[in-house]
């Protein structure tokens, strides 16, 4: 399963893009989504990211259903080495690999890394410049030993309450805390790198799912602090804007339409021929329209019901009003804007029934020097770079064979 050749950049997929972290080595002991997201952020910006996998590989390689896209999504631009941390010889290899790193990232249960001498305290004694990024369910405190999942913290952190209907909490439709928790870990690592450039010393960075979720609902907490009124779940909320909703129109199609200022309301009325509503002084300001939503919205829904979604989209685009078609994720592969701006990139699937086939993945939503950060390395096959990486650490071919024979590495 090993490939000792050095992977080459993929032409036309970020090989010429700015790579500000070139020369930085990251070793990640991660699984699932949160930790791998941190590594992917650093990898996409040019770091050499080495993913340490157990003997049976990262479990996300073979998940079904909603987890089927986890591994290829969050592990591009990385190398894979397989090490059995339960083996004393394997743990020794892992410590030697970690000692060569600028950044170590992990997202295991509290105390796990310490068992193998891979915690920050142990590794920083060998390399005081090391930046160590821990991704946990909770920051240190009363909850820190609880197991946490994205759904767990969404439920206890108010996000599921805000997303669902009253009495029906509903998790958000993406792994928002896992992904953002990994991003915040990467942001902390980048800040620590700048600090290291000043002091010469590394530090430990901690990111956590629960605290990330609380940050996401902070706007609703402050809403309560300011108004004294608890925030209602999004389907039942009092909108800050009068026209800011999904409309069911001709043939049962749906479209989101908005007018979030008084100027936009005037344009909205002009574009749709709503001269009577524009002239009605009861609707003169946004706050007045918000108060009159129970009266106004049925009128708007009735008048828009005979127009098609395509007609409304064309009209709103022409006059510069906010609108959105209601799309499913699979429809985004054909989005003209994503295609034109290079928002999708080809990858080769490393595992499963479709291993070796090319599909498209999403890239980071920003540019550097006018370019998207692309795919340099395909999502790796399990243990694809074991021999290459061990050789670079000074292990001979005989050493590597011996380690394989005792199943310390693979």
C-alpha positions in Angstrom: 0.0 0.0 0.0 3.0 2.3 0.1 4.2 4.6 -2.6 7.7 5.9 -2.1 7.5 8.4 -4.9 7.2 12.1 -4.0 3.7 13.3 -5.1 3.8 16.0 -7.7 1.4 19.0 -7.8 -1.6 18.6 -10.0 -1.5 20.9 -13.0 -4.2 23.5 -13.0 -5.4 22.8 -9.5 -3.5 25.1 -7.3 0.0 24.2 -8.3 0.8 27.9 -9.1 -1.3 29.3 -6.2 0.3 31.2 -3.3 1.4 28.7 -0.6 2.3 30.8 2.4 3.0 27.8 4.7 5.4 26.1 2.4 8.2 24.5 4.5 6.0 24.1 7.5 5.6 20.5 8.8 2.4 19.4 10.5 1.8 16.0 12.0 -1.8 15.3 12.8 -3.1 12.6 15.0 -6.7 13.1 14.0 -9.9 11.4 12.9 -13.5 12.2 11.9 -13.9 15.9 11.0 -12.7 18.5 13.5 -9.0 17.6 13.6 -8.7 16.8 9.9 -10.3 20.2 9.1 -7.5 21.9 11.0 -4.9 19.9 9.0 -6.7 20.6 5.7 -6.6 24.4 6.3 -2.9 24.3 6.9 -2.3 21.8 4.0 -4.3 23.9 1.5 -2.0 26.8 2.4 1.1 24.8 1.5 2.1 23.0 4.7 3.4 19.5 4.5 0.7 17.7 6.5 1.3 14.1 7.7 -1.8 12.2 8.7 -1.0 9.4 11.2 -3.5 6.6 10.9 -4.0 3.5 13.0 -3.3 0.0 11.6 -6.9 -0.4 10.4 -6.9 3.2 8.9 -9.0 6.2 9.7 -12.6 5.0 10.2 -14.0 7.8 8.0 -12.5 6.0 5.0 -15.4 3.6 5.1 -18.4 5.4 6.6 -21.8 5.1 5.0 -24.6 7.7 4.6 -23.9 11.2 5.8 -20.3 10.3 6.6 -19.4 8.9 3.1 -17.7 12.2 2.0 -15.8 12.9 5.2 -12.4 11.4 4.3 -12.0 12.7 0.7 -13.4 16.1 1.8 -11.1 16.8 4.7 -7.9 15.0 3.9 -6.7 16.4 0.6 -3.2 17.7 0.3 -1.9 15.3 3.0 0.4 12.4 3.3 -0.6 9.2 5.1 1.6 7.1 7.4 0.2 4.1 9.4 1.6 3.7 12.9 0.3 1.5 15.7 0.5 3.7 18.8 -0.4 0.8 21.0 2.9 -0.8 20.1 5.9 0.5 22.0 8.0 0.5 18.8 5.1 2.3 17.0 4.8 4.9 19.7 8.5 5.5 19.5 8.2 6.1 15.8 5.3 8.5 16.4 7.4 10.5 18.9 10.3 10.8 16.5 7.9 12.0 13.8 6.3 14.5 16.1 9.7 15.8 17.1 10.3 16.8 13.4 7.1 18.9 13.3 6.4 22.6 13.6 2.8 21.8 14.5 1.2 18.8 16.0 -2.6 18.5 15.9 -4.8 16.0 17.7 -8.4 15.5 18.5 -8.5 12.5 20.9 -10.1 12.1 24.3 -8.3 14.0 27.1 -5.4 11.9 28.4 -5.0 9.7 25.3 -1.9 11.4 23.8 -0.2 11.5 27.2 -0.3 7.7 27.4 2.0 7.6 24.4 4.3 10.5 25.3 2.7 12.6 22.6 1.1 15.3 24.8 2.3 18.9 24.6 4.2 18.7 27.9 6.3 15.8 26.7 6.9 17.0 23.1 7.7 20.6 24.1 10.6 19.3 26.2 12.1 18.0 23.0 11.2 20.9 20.8 10.3 24.2 22.6 9.3 25.7 19.2 6.5 23.2 18.8 2.9 24.5 18.4 0.4 21.9 19.6 -3.2 22.1 18.6 -5.7 20.2 20.7 -9.3 19.8 19.5 -11.7 18.7 22.2 -15.4 18.5 23.0 -15.0 21.1 25.7 -12.2 23.4 27.0 -10.9 22.5 30.4 -13.7 22.8 33.0 -16.6 20.8 34.5 -17.6 19.3 31.2 -14.1 18.4 29.8 -14.3 14.7 30.4 -17.7 14.3 28.7 -17.8 12.7 25.2 -18.9 15.2 22.7 -20.2 15.1 19.1 -21.4 18.0 16.9 -25.0 17.0 17.6 -24.4 16.8 21.3 -23.1 20.4 21.5 -25.8 21.7 19.1 -28.4 20.3 21.5 -26.8 21.6 24.7 -25.6 24.8 23.2 -28.8 26.2 21.9 -28.2 25.8 18.1 -30.6 22.9 17.6 -33.2 24.9 19.5 -32.7 27.9 17.2 -32.7 25.8 14.0 -35.8 23.7 14.7 -39.5 24.6 15.1 -40.7 25.3 18.6 -40.6 22.1 20.6 -38.7 20.3 17.8 -34.9 20.9 18.2 -33.1 20.2 14.9 -29.4 20.0 14.3 -28.0 22.2 11.5 -27.7 20.4 8.2 -23.8 20.3 8.1 -21.1 19.5 10.6 -20.8 23.1 11.5 -19.1 22.8 14.9 -16.6 20.2 13.8 -15.7 22.2 10.7 -15.5 25.6 12.5 -13.8 24.0 15.5 -11.1 22.8 13.2 -10.9 26.2 11.5 -10.5 27.9 14.8 -7.7 25.4 15.7 -6.0 26.4 12.5 -6.5 30.1 13.2 -4.9 29.6 16.7 -2.0 27.8 15.1 -1.4 30.6 12.6 -1.4 33.1 15.5 1.0 30.9 17.4 3.3 30.8 14.4 3.5 34.6 14.3 4.1 34.7 18.1 6.9 32.0 17.7 8.5 34.3 15.1 8.8 36.9 17.8 9.7 34.8 20.9 11.2 31.7 19.3 8.9 29.5 21.4 5.8 27.5 20.6 2.7 27.0 22.7 -0.4 24.9 23.1 -3.6 26.0 21.3 -7.0 24.5 22.3 -10.2 24.5 20.3 -13.5 22.9 21.4 -16.9 22.0 20.0 -19.0 23.4 22.8 -17.3 26.7 22.9 -17.5 27.0 19.1 -21.2 26.3 19.3 -21.7 29.0 22.0 -19.9 31.4 19.8 -22.3 30.7 17.0 -25.3 31.4 19.2 -23.7 34.4 20.8 -25.8 36.8 18.7 -29.0 35.2 20.2 -27.6 35.5 23.7 -26.9 39.2 23.2 -30.4 39.6 21.7 -31.8 38.4 25.0 -29.3 40.5 27.0 -30.4 43.7 25.1 -34.1 43.1 24.6 -35.0 41.0 27.6 -36.9 38.7 25.2 -35.7 35.1 24.6 -34.7 34.5 20.9 -37.4 32.4 19.2 -36.4 29.5 17.0 -35.6 30.6 13.4 -38.9 29.2 11.9 -40.9 31.2 14.5 -38.6 34.2 14.9 -39.6 37.9 14.6 -37.6 38.8 11.6 -35.5 42.0 11.7 -36.7 42.6 8.1 -40.2 42.7 6.8 -39.6 40.9 3.5 -37.1 38.1 4.1 -38.8 34.8 3.4 -39.4 31.8 1.2 -42.3 32.1 -1.2 -44.2 29.3 -2.8 -45.0 30.4 -6.4 -46.2 29.0 -9.7 -46.3 25.2 -10.1 -45.3 24.8 -6.4 -41.7 26.1 -6.9 -40.1 28.0 -4.1 -37.8 31.0 -4.0 -36.3 33.2 -1.3 -37.0 36.9 -1.7 -35.9 39.8 0.4 -36.1 43.6 0.7 -34.1 44.7 3.8 -34.2 48.5 3.5 -36.8 51.1 2.7 -35.1 51.8 -0.6 -35.3 48.1 -1.4 -39.0 48.0 -0.5 -39.6 50.8 -3.0 -37.7 48.9 -5.7 -39.6 45.7 -4.7 -43.0 47.4 -5.1 -42.0 49.0 -8.4 -40.6 45.8 -9.9 -43.7 43.8 -8.9 -46.3 46.5 -9.7 -47.4 46.8 -6.1 -48.3 50.5 -6.4 -51.0 50.3 -3.7 -48.6 48.8 -1.1 -45.9 51.4 -1.9 -48.4 54.2 -1.5 -49.8 52.9 1.8 -48.1 54.9 4.5 -48.6 52.1 7.0 -45.8 50.3 5.2 -43.5 53.3 5.0 -40.6 52.0 7.2 -39.1 48.6 7.8 -40.1 48.5 11.4 -43.7 49.3 10.6 -43.7 46.6 7.9 -42.3 44.1 10.5 -45.2 44.9 12.8 -47.6 44.4 10.0 -46.2 41.2 8.6 -49.3 39.2 9.7 -51.3 41.4 7.3 -48.7 42.1 4.6 -47.2 38.6 4.0 -50.5 37.0 3.0 -51.0 39.7 0.5 -47.5 39.3 -1.0 -47.9 35.5 -1.1 -51.2 35.7 -2.9 -49.9 38.2 -5.5 -46.6 36.3 -6.1 -48.2 32.9 -6.4 -48.9 33.2 -10.1 -45.4 34.1 -11.1 -42.7 31.5 -11.8 -39.5 31.2 -9.8 -37.5 31.8 -12.9 -39.4 35.0 -13.7 -38.9 36.3 -10.2 -35.2 35.5 -10.2 -34.6 37.3 -13.5 -36.6 40.3 -12.3 -34.8 40.5 -8.9 -31.4 40.2 -10.6 -32.3 42.9 -13.0 -33.3 45.4 -10.3 -30.6 44.3 -7.8 -32.7 42.8 -5.1 -31.7 39.8 -3.0 -33.1 36.5 -4.1 -32.1 32.8 -4.0 -33.3 29.6 -5.7 -33.9 26.8 -3.2 -31.3 24.2 -4.1 -30.1 20.8 -2.9 -26.4 20.1 -2.4 -26.1 17.8 -5.4 -27.3 20.7 -7.7 -24.3 22.8 -6.8 -22.0 20.7 -9.0 -23.6 22.4 -12.0 -23.6 25.9 -10.5 -22.3 28.3 -13.2 -20.7 30.6 -10.7 -18.7 27.8 -9.0 -17.6 26.6 -12.4 -16.5 30.0 -13.6 -14.7 30.9 -10.4 -12.8 27.6 -9.9 -14.7 26.8 -6.7 -14.7 23.1 -7.5 -11.7 20.8 -8.1 -11.1 17.3 -9.2 -10.0 14.6 -6.7 -9.4 10.9 -7.0 -11.3 8.8 -4.4 -8.8 6.7 -2.4 -11.2 4.1 -0.9 -14.4 2.2 -1.3 -16.2 0.9 -4.4 -15.4 4.0 -6.3 -11.7 4.1 -5.4 -9.7 5.5 -8.3 -12.6 7.4 -9.8 -12.5 11.2 -10.2 -15.1 13.4 -8.5 -15.3 17.1 -7.6 -14.8 18.7 -4.2 -15.2 22.2 -2.8 -12.3 24.5 -2.2 -11.8 27.2 0.5 -14.0 30.2 -0.1 -11.2 32.8 -0.5 -8.4 33.7 -2.9 -4.8 34.6 -2.2 -3.2 36.9 -4.8 -6.2 36.3 -6.9 -6.1 32.5 -6.9 -8.0 29.8 -5.2 -6.0 27.3 -3.1 -6.2 24.1 -4.9 -5.5 20.4 -4.7 -1.8 19.6 -4.8 -2.0 16.1 -3.4 -4.9 13.7 -3.7 -6.6 12.3 -0.6 -4.0 9.6 0.3 -4.4 5.9 0.2 -4.0 4.4 3.7 -0.2 4.3 4.5 0.7 5.6 1.0 3.7 7.6 2.3 4.9 5.4 5.2 8.2 4.3 3.6 9.0 7.8 2.3 8.4 9.4 5.6 10.2 6.8 7.7 13.2 7.0 5.3 13.3 10.8 5.8 13.5 10.2 9.5 16.6 8.1 9.1 15.1 4.6 9.2 16.8 2.2 6.8 14.9 -0.3 4.6 15.8 -3.0 7.1 14.5 -0.9 10.0 11.2 -0.3 8.1 10.8 -4.0 7.2 11.4 -4.9 10.9 8.8 -2.4 12.0 6.3 -3.8 9.5 7.0 -7.3 10.7 6.0 -6.5 14.2 3.0 -4.4 12.9 4.3 -1.3 14.5 3.8 0.5 11.1 2.1 -0.4 7.8 
